[in-house]
């Protein structure tokens, strides 16, 4: 079984190599390149293509994969918005994913963004390194008793609810697909209007694309904090810049970005960033951006590799595919 891993990173290779040893016929090849219609020919001779969040598995790419005999696409992530499922079905290509690798990892990173922004620890770190111990400009606020709105409350959202309850926050949730829990279920409009902090945890679909736009910002409290560790295109970046300039948006924490496929997961410190929207975002003093590292823990990487390889093994042996995307 020959498996081609696109967009492979050095940090994940040890996990895949170690766990693939449990499958005698698995032969893994790691490609640095992203999968696209232009690079898909590199998978010639492979049975399975394994991809990550910023690989393009659109109709043209799937057509090439089908032509060269690839029969399975294994996502080593939870989201599948980068896959044209109709085209995959048309070509008889099976798609599997990792639905939950470590909800706690992403939820904890979300809280790290909240606390860093609220207590300005990133600025304090830089000051102290320069022997500057002045507290002016570092005034923060308590998370205790603040109202935090969570849009989308799947496994990651539920993990975040548990953490926020420990802080003594008032948690509001908007998600039509869940039942009662240790939170208050409200409409989206109420959540937007009453929350001091809003965190996005819903999947990216045609219905949630640019869910946070000018209209949504108009409903929010002045000085609201917005956190996105889900998918970049949930947020209209241009509307976000307007909200920052008007001070409607008081704090912004991003681990994802709409055009991140051209930026993230590479060292670009010697380059001139060509994305003017991204450059404008990072110029604001109340914006904190991390490069899609919310998932990045030892536990999560182990689980991603384990489930990905188990999915491929189940497909190879024609066992029930618990994680198939249809």
C-alpha positions in Angstrom: 0.0 0.0 0.0 1.7 3.1 -1.3 0.7 6.4 0.5 1.7 9.9 -0.6 1.6 12.5 2.1 1.4 16.0 0.7 2.2 19.2 2.6 4.2 17.1 5.0 6.1 18.7 7.8 9.1 17.5 9.7 7.2 17.7 13.0 4.6 15.1 11.9 6.9 12.6 10.2 8.1 10.8 13.3 4.5 10.1 14.4 3.6 8.6 11.0 6.8 6.6 10.7 6.4 5.1 14.2 2.7 4.2 13.9 3.0 3.0 10.3 5.3 0.3 11.6 2.2 -1.5 12.8 1.0 -1.9 9.2 3.4 -4.3 7.4 2.4 -3.3 3.8 2.3 0.5 4.3 4.9 2.4 2.4 4.8 6.2 3.1 6.4 8.9 0.9 6.5 12.5 2.2 6.1 15.4 -0.2 6.8 19.0 0.9 4.6 20.3 -2.0 0.9 21.1 -1.5 -1.5 19.0 -3.5 -3.1 20.7 -6.4 -4.0 20.0 -10.0 -0.5 21.0 -10.9 1.2 18.7 -8.4 -1.2 15.7 -8.4 0.8 13.9 -11.0 3.4 13.3 -8.3 1.0 10.7 -6.8 1.4 8.5 -9.9 1.8 4.9 -8.7 0.3 5.6 -5.3 -2.9 4.0 -3.9 -3.7 6.7 -1.4 -3.1 10.5 -1.1 -3.0 12.0 2.3 -3.6 15.7 2.6 -3.9 18.5 5.2 -6.0 21.7 5.6 -4.5 23.8 2.8 -4.2 21.2 0.1 -6.5 21.7 -2.8 -8.7 18.7 -3.5 -11.0 20.4 -6.0 -12.5 18.9 -9.1 -9.5 19.4 -11.4 -7.2 17.8 -8.8 -9.5 14.9 -8.3 -9.7 14.4 -12.1 -5.9 14.0 -12.2 -5.9 11.7 -9.2 -8.6 9.5 -10.8 -6.7 9.4 -14.0 -3.5 8.1 -12.3 -5.4 5.5 -10.3 -5.7 7.0 -6.8 -8.8 5.6 -5.1 -8.6 7.1 -1.6 -8.0 10.6 -0.2 -7.2 10.6 3.5 -7.5 13.9 5.3 -5.3 14.2 8.3 -7.6 16.9 9.7 -11.2 17.3 10.7 -12.4 19.9 8.2 -13.1 18.9 4.6 -14.1 22.2 3.0 -11.1 21.9 0.7 -12.6 18.8 -0.9 -15.1 18.7 -3.8 -17.1 15.8 -2.5 -19.4 15.6 -5.6 -16.3 15.3 -7.8 -14.8 12.6 -5.5 -18.0 10.6 -5.7 -18.1 11.0 -9.5 -14.6 9.6 -9.8 -15.2 6.8 -7.2 -12.6 8.2 -4.8 -13.2 7.5 -1.1 -12.6 10.4 1.3 -11.9 9.8 5.0 -10.9 12.3 7.7 -9.9 12.6 11.4 -13.1 14.0 13.0 -11.6 14.6 16.5 -7.9 14.4 17.3 -7.7 16.5 20.4 -10.6 18.9 21.1 -8.8 20.0 24.2 -5.7 21.2 22.3 -7.7 23.7 20.2 -9.9 24.8 23.1 -6.8 25.4 25.3 -5.2 27.4 22.5 -8.3 29.5 22.3 -8.1 30.3 26.0 -4.4 31.1 25.5 -5.3 33.7 22.9 -8.0 35.1 25.2 -5.7 35.5 28.2 -2.8 36.8 26.1 -5.0 39.5 24.6 -6.8 40.4 27.9 -3.6 40.5 30.1 -1.2 41.6 27.3 1.4 39.0 28.4 3.0 39.1 24.9 3.7 42.8 25.4 4.9 42.3 29.0 7.3 39.6 27.9 9.0 42.0 25.4 9.1 44.8 27.9 10.8 42.8 30.6 13.4 41.5 28.2 14.4 45.2 27.6 14.4 45.9 31.4 11.2 47.9 31.1 8.9 47.1 34.1 6.4 49.9 33.5 2.8 48.6 33.9 1.2 51.5 32.0 -0.5 50.2 28.8 -0.8 46.7 30.2 -4.2 47.0 32.0 -6.3 43.9 31.5 -9.6 42.5 32.6 -10.9 39.4 34.4 -12.3 36.5 32.5 -14.3 35.7 35.6 -18.0 36.7 35.1 -17.5 37.9 31.6 -20.0 36.7 29.0 -18.4 34.4 26.4 -20.3 33.5 23.3 -19.4 30.2 21.5 -20.7 29.9 17.9 -20.7 26.1 17.2 -20.5 23.7 20.1 -19.2 20.4 18.8 -16.4 18.6 20.6 -14.0 21.6 20.6 -16.8 23.9 21.7 -17.8 21.6 24.5 -14.1 21.4 25.7 -14.0 25.2 25.7 -17.3 25.3 27.7 -15.7 23.1 30.4 -12.6 25.4 30.6 -14.7 28.6 30.7 -16.9 27.2 33.4 -13.8 26.7 35.5 -13.0 30.4 35.1 -16.5 31.4 36.3 -17.5 32.9 32.9 -21.1 33.2 31.7 -21.2 31.0 28.6 -23.7 31.5 25.8 -23.9 29.0 22.9 -25.4 29.2 19.5 -25.7 25.8 17.8 -29.0 24.5 16.5 -27.6 20.9 16.6 -27.0 20.5 20.4 -29.0 19.8 23.5 -28.8 21.3 27.0 -25.5 21.6 28.9 -23.5 23.8 31.2 -24.3 26.9 29.1 -27.2 29.0 28.0 -28.5 28.4 24.5 -29.4 31.6 22.6 -30.0 32.9 19.1 -27.1 34.1 17.1 -28.3 37.7 17.4 -28.5 37.5 21.2 -25.1 36.0 21.4 -23.6 38.7 19.2 -25.2 41.5 21.2 -24.5 40.2 24.7 -21.1 38.7 24.5 -17.9 40.3 25.8 -15.9 37.6 24.0 -17.0 35.7 20.9 -15.2 32.4 19.8 -15.9 30.7 16.5 -16.0 26.9 16.4 -18.4 26.0 13.6 -17.4 24.3 10.3 -16.9 26.3 7.1 -19.9 25.7 4.7 -21.7 27.8 2.2 -24.0 29.0 5.0 -21.2 30.0 7.4 -18.9 31.6 4.9 -18.2 35.2 6.2 -20.6 34.6 9.0 -18.9 37.4 10.8 -19.3 40.4 8.5 -20.3 44.1 8.8 -23.8 43.2 9.8 -22.6 40.9 12.6 -20.1 43.5 13.9 -22.9 46.1 14.0 -24.8 43.9 16.5 -21.8 43.4 18.8 -20.8 45.4 21.9 -18.2 48.1 21.5 -14.8 46.8 22.4 -15.7 43.1 21.9 -13.1 40.4 21.7 -13.3 38.0 18.7 -11.4 34.7 18.6 -11.2 32.4 15.5 -9.5 29.0 15.8 -11.8 27.3 13.4 -11.6 28.3 9.7 -10.4 31.5 8.3 -13.3 32.2 5.9 -15.8 32.3 8.7 -14.5 35.9 9.1 -14.7 38.6 6.5 -11.2 40.1 6.9 -12.1 43.4 5.3 -15.1 43.9 7.6 -12.8 42.9 10.5 -10.3 45.7 9.6 -13.2 48.2 9.5 -14.4 47.1 12.9 -10.8 47.4 14.3 -10.5 50.9 12.9 -13.8 52.0 14.4 -12.9 50.4 17.8 -16.1 48.2 17.7 -13.6 45.3 17.7 -11.4 45.8 20.8 -9.3 42.6 20.5 -8.8 40.0 17.8 -7.2 36.6 18.2 -6.7 34.5 15.0 -5.2 31.1 14.6 -6.6 30.8 11.1 -6.8 33.2 8.1 -8.9 33.1 5.0 -5.9 33.2 2.6 -3.5 31.2 4.9 -2.7 28.6 2.3 -0.3 31.1 0.7 1.3 32.0 4.1 1.1 29.5 6.9 3.4 26.4 7.6 6.4 28.0 6.0 9.2 30.3 7.2 8.7 33.5 5.3 10.8 35.8 7.5 13.1 36.7 4.5 10.2 37.4 2.2 8.1 40.4 1.5 4.5 39.4 2.3 2.3 40.2 -0.7 -1.0 39.9 1.2 -2.0 43.5 2.0 -5.0 42.4 4.1 -2.9 40.2 6.3 -0.2 42.9 6.7 -2.9 45.4 7.8 -4.3 43.0 10.3 -0.9 42.4 12.0 -0.3 46.1 12.2 -3.0 46.6 14.8 -1.7 46.6 18.4 -4.7 44.7 19.7 -4.4 41.8 17.2 -2.7 38.5 18.0 -2.2 36.0 15.2 -0.7 32.5 15.5 0.0 30.3 12.4 -2.6 27.6 12.7 -1.0 26.0 15.7 -4.2 25.4 17.7 -4.0 21.7 17.0 -0.2 21.5 17.6 0.3 19.3 20.6 2.1 15.9 21.0 -1.2 14.3 21.9 -3.0 15.7 18.8 -0.2 14.7 16.4 -0.2 11.2 17.7 -3.9 10.9 17.3 -4.0 12.4 13.8 -1.4 9.9 12.6 -3.1 7.0 14.4 -6.6 7.7 13.1 -5.4 8.5 9.5 -3.5 5.2 9.2 -6.4 3.3 10.8 -8.8 4.9 8.2 -6.5 3.8 5.3 -6.2 0.3 6.8 -10.0 0.0 7.0 -10.4 1.2 3.4 -7.8 -1.2 2.2 -9.4 -4.2 4.0 -12.9 -3.1 3.0 -14.0 -2.7 6.6 -16.7 -0.2 7.6 -15.4 3.3 7.3 -16.4 5.1 10.4 -14.8 8.4 9.4 -15.8 8.5 5.7 -16.9 11.9 4.4 -20.0 11.6 2.1 
